[in-house]
């Protein structure tokens, strides 16, 4: 069980204007933008209002980019000054029920709604950075964040909730194959290379980069790393047959799997799961490993949907 106080801002609000949906559809590769749904389709956005989208900012200058493409449109783009935290794990929905008095209706995977927590109306989503059963909550400027945090701690006190940081979530997100913008991929990485090609709606009307994506290589280059005897070094080289063939973008030691894990971005789509590799590790050694599928377990994502409650084999 984990909850995290965020130390960074949430992202940007795109709102108020006749062209809001046109702009959002033009900037993303996926067409679904239903009310009450957080959409994780390379860009992470939430449509909690017919006239408002929240975009979850990772790294990069989204603000300037979005404003440039909004030129001539009736749209307002602002910083909502929102902070995001999350409660993740098998008892997470029980904690939400204890904190809110009842679970929200139709609070399914990726749902977005508003609940009252300790007398304050708070936006919550069935999402997270761990691929565990869980939810996130968004602290806005008008909230009493200390009172909200204390209320959630009381709700989770008897349900095993502990306060943990990004290091704990990082292990689980690597196991789950959740990519981090700016480190696991950047502006030069196509969705196909990152393993996100299933989110590209090729039949959608025009969007930014559509022609380039249609012409791009469709091979996947992002894979998991299994290293039995060490922890892969971030930014270290991945070797195939003695030659550098990729880079480690994330690394950790998994207590659950019992070995080193990581994410590799390979130079060629020819190297996939099952490929024998060598990786530079944190202790300076160069050890053997293997490229593996992502997620490393629970490929059907039954855990965050609440369908898989037993510990995976």
C-alpha positions in Angstrom: 0.0 0.0 0.0 1.4 3.4 -0.8 0.5 7.0 -0.9 2.7 9.8 -2.2 2.7 13.5 -1.6 3.7 15.0 -4.9 6.4 17.6 -5.0 5.6 18.8 -8.5 2.8 20.4 -10.4 0.2 18.3 -12.2 0.1 19.7 -15.7 -2.1 22.0 -17.7 -5.8 22.8 -18.1 -7.1 23.2 -21.6 -10.5 24.8 -21.3 -13.2 27.4 -22.1 -13.7 27.6 -25.8 -15.6 26.5 -28.9 -12.5 24.7 -30.3 -11.4 22.8 -27.2 -12.3 19.4 -28.5 -10.8 20.2 -32.0 -7.5 21.1 -30.4 -7.3 18.1 -28.2 -8.1 15.7 -31.0 -5.5 17.4 -33.2 -2.8 17.0 -30.6 -3.3 13.3 -29.8 -3.3 10.1 -31.7 -6.4 8.6 -30.0 -10.0 9.8 -30.6 -11.8 8.7 -27.4 -12.4 11.6 -25.0 -15.4 10.6 -23.0 -16.7 12.5 -20.0 -15.6 11.1 -16.6 -12.7 9.1 -18.1 -8.9 9.5 -17.7 -7.4 8.6 -21.0 -3.9 7.2 -21.0 -3.0 7.2 -24.7 0.6 8.5 -24.7 -0.7 11.8 -23.5 -2.6 11.4 -20.2 -5.7 13.6 -20.1 -8.9 13.7 -18.1 -12.1 15.1 -19.3 -14.1 15.9 -16.1 -16.2 18.6 -17.7 -17.6 19.2 -21.2 -15.4 22.3 -21.5 -12.3 21.2 -19.7 -9.4 18.8 -20.2 -6.6 18.2 -17.7 -3.3 17.2 -19.2 -0.8 15.3 -17.0 2.6 17.0 -17.6 5.7 14.9 -17.6 8.9 16.5 -18.9 9.1 18.9 -21.8 7.6 22.2 -22.8 4.0 21.2 -23.4 2.6 24.7 -22.6 4.4 26.5 -25.4 3.8 23.7 -27.8 0.0 23.5 -27.1 -0.3 27.3 -27.2 1.4 27.4 -30.6 -1.1 24.9 -32.0 -4.0 26.7 -30.4 -3.2 29.9 -32.3 -6.4 31.1 -33.9 -8.6 28.8 -31.9 -11.1 29.8 -29.1 -9.2 28.0 -26.4 -7.6 28.9 -23.0 -4.6 27.0 -21.8 -3.6 27.6 -18.1 -1.6 26.0 -15.3 -4.2 24.7 -12.8 -1.5 24.5 -10.0 -2.7 21.0 -9.1 -0.6 18.4 -7.2 -1.2 14.6 -7.6 -0.8 11.9 -5.1 -1.9 8.3 -5.1 -3.1 5.3 -3.0 -2.1 2.0 -4.5 -2.4 -1.6 -3.5 -5.0 -4.4 -2.7 -6.7 -2.3 0.0 -6.7 1.0 -1.9 -10.5 1.0 -2.7 -11.3 0.1 0.9 -9.3 3.2 2.0 -11.2 5.3 -0.5 -14.5 3.9 0.8 -13.4 4.6 4.4 -12.3 8.2 3.5 -15.4 9.1 1.4 -18.1 7.1 3.2 -18.8 5.1 0.1 -17.2 4.2 -3.2 -18.2 6.4 -6.2 -20.7 4.9 -8.6 -19.2 3.4 -11.8 -15.6 3.9 -10.5 -14.1 1.5 -13.0 -10.6 1.3 -14.3 -9.6 4.8 -15.6 -12.8 6.4 -14.3 -12.6 10.1 -13.3 -15.0 11.6 -10.8 -15.3 13.9 -7.7 -15.8 12.7 -4.1 -16.0 14.4 -0.7 -12.9 13.6 1.4 -13.0 15.1 4.9 -15.5 17.8 3.9 -13.5 18.8 0.7 -14.6 18.0 -2.9 -11.6 16.3 -4.6 -11.1 14.9 -8.1 -10.1 11.2 -8.0 -9.2 8.8 -10.8 -8.9 5.0 -11.0 -5.3 5.3 -12.2 -1.7 5.1 -10.9 2.0 4.7 -11.6 2.2 1.1 -10.4 -0.3 -1.0 -12.3 -1.7 -2.0 -9.0 -5.3 -1.6 -7.9 -5.4 2.0 -6.9 -6.5 5.6 -7.3 -5.1 9.1 -7.5 -6.3 12.3 -6.0 -5.7 15.9 -7.1 -5.0 18.7 -4.7 -6.1 22.1 -6.0 -5.2 25.6 -4.7 -8.4 26.0 -2.7 -7.9 22.7 -0.8 -6.5 22.4 2.7 -3.9 19.9 1.7 -2.7 19.2 5.3 -6.3 18.4 6.5 -6.9 16.2 3.4 -3.6 14.3 4.0 -4.5 13.8 7.7 -8.0 12.6 6.8 -6.6 10.0 4.4 -4.0 8.8 6.9 -6.8 8.2 9.4 -8.8 6.3 6.8 -5.9 4.1 6.0 -4.5 3.6 9.5 -6.3 0.3 10.0 -5.8 -1.0 6.4 -2.1 -1.2 6.2 -1.4 2.1 4.4 2.2 3.3 4.5 3.6 6.5 3.1 6.2 5.8 0.5 8.0 7.7 -2.2 8.9 7.3 -5.9 11.6 4.7 -5.3 8.9 2.1 -4.3 6.7 3.0 -7.2 9.6 3.0 -9.6 10.2 -0.8 -9.0 6.6 -1.6 -9.6 6.2 0.6 -12.7 9.3 -1.1 -14.3 7.8 -4.5 -13.6 4.5 -3.2 -15.2 6.2 -1.7 -18.2 5.0 1.8 -17.5 7.3 4.1 -19.4 8.6 7.4 -18.0 8.6 10.4 -20.4 12.0 11.9 -20.8 14.0 8.8 -19.7 12.4 5.8 -21.3 11.4 7.7 -24.4 11.8 11.3 -25.7 10.7 13.5 -28.6 12.7 11.3 -31.1 11.0 8.0 -30.1 8.0 6.9 -32.1 5.0 5.3 -30.3 5.8 2.1 -32.2 9.4 2.0 -30.9 8.2 2.6 -27.4 5.7 -0.3 -27.6 2.7 2.1 -27.7 1.7 1.5 -31.2 -1.7 0.0 -30.2 -2.7 3.5 -29.0 -2.2 5.0 -32.5 -5.6 5.3 -34.2 -4.5 5.2 -37.8 -8.1 5.6 -39.0 -8.5 8.9 -37.1 -8.8 12.1 -39.1 -5.7 14.2 -39.3 -3.5 14.8 -36.2 0.0 16.1 -35.6 2.6 13.7 -37.0 0.1 11.4 -38.7 2.0 11.3 -42.0 5.3 10.7 -40.2 3.8 7.8 -38.2 2.3 6.2 -41.2 5.8 6.1 -42.8 7.6 5.1 -39.6 9.1 1.7 -38.9 6.5 -0.2 -36.8 9.0 -2.4 -34.9 9.1 -2.2 -31.1 12.5 -1.3 -29.5 11.5 -0.9 -25.8 11.7 -4.1 -23.8 12.2 -5.3 -20.2 15.5 -6.5 -18.8 16.0 -9.5 -16.5 19.4 -9.5 -14.9 19.8 -12.4 -12.4 23.0 -11.2 -10.7 22.9 -7.4 -10.6 21.0 -4.2 -11.0 21.2 -2.6 -14.5 22.8 0.8 -14.6 20.6 3.6 -16.0 22.2 5.0 -19.1 24.5 2.0 -19.3 24.9 0.1 -22.6 23.1 -3.1 -23.6 25.3 -5.5 -25.5 24.3 -8.2 -28.0 27.0 -10.6 -29.1 29.6 -8.2 -27.6 28.5 -5.1 -29.5 26.5 -2.1 -28.1 22.9 -2.5 -29.2 20.9 -0.3 -26.9 20.7 1.6 -23.6 19.3 0.9 -20.2 16.6 3.6 -19.5 15.4 2.3 -16.1 16.9 -0.1 -13.5 16.1 -1.5 -10.1 16.1 -4.6 -8.0 12.7 -6.4 -7.7 12.1 -7.9 -4.3 9.1 -9.8 -5.7 10.9 -11.3 -8.7 14.2 -11.7 -6.8 16.5 -10.2 -9.4 17.6 -7.1 -11.2 15.1 -5.6 -13.6 15.2 -2.7 -16.1 13.9 -1.3 -19.3 16.0 -1.2 -22.5 15.6 0.9 -25.6 17.3 -1.1 -28.3 18.8 0.4 -31.5 17.0 -2.1 -33.7 13.6 -3.9 -33.5 15.5 -7.1 -34.4 16.3 -7.6 -30.8 13.3 -8.6 -28.8 12.2 -10.8 -25.8 14.4 -13.9 -25.5 17.5 -12.1 -26.7 20.6 -12.8 -24.6 22.3 -9.6 -23.6 25.0 -8.2 -21.3 24.4 -5.0 -19.3 26.5 -2.7 -17.3 25.4 -2.8 -13.7 25.4 -0.3 -10.8 28.5 -2.0 -9.2 30.5 -1.5 -12.5 30.3 -5.1 -13.5 29.1 -6.3 -16.9 26.7 -9.2 -16.4 24.5 -11.4 -18.6 20.8 -11.0 -18.8 17.9 -11.3 -21.1 15.3 -9.1 -22.8 11.8 -9.9 -21.6 8.3 -8.9 -22.3 6.6 -5.9 -20.7 4.7 -6.2 -18.4 6.9 -8.8 -16.7 3.8 -10.4 -15.3 0.0 -9.8 -15.4 0.1 -9.1 -19.1 -3.7 -8.8 -19.1 -3.6 -6.0 -16.5 -6.1 -7.8 -14.2 -4.5 -6.5 -11.1 -5.4 -2.8 -11.5 -8.9 -3.9 -12.6 -9.4 -5.8 -9.4 -9.8 -9.1 -11.2 -6.5 -10.7 -9.9 -6.4 -10.6 -6.1 -3.9 -13.4 -5.5 -0.2 -12.8 -5.8 0.9 -13.8 -9.3 3.1 -16.9 -9.7 
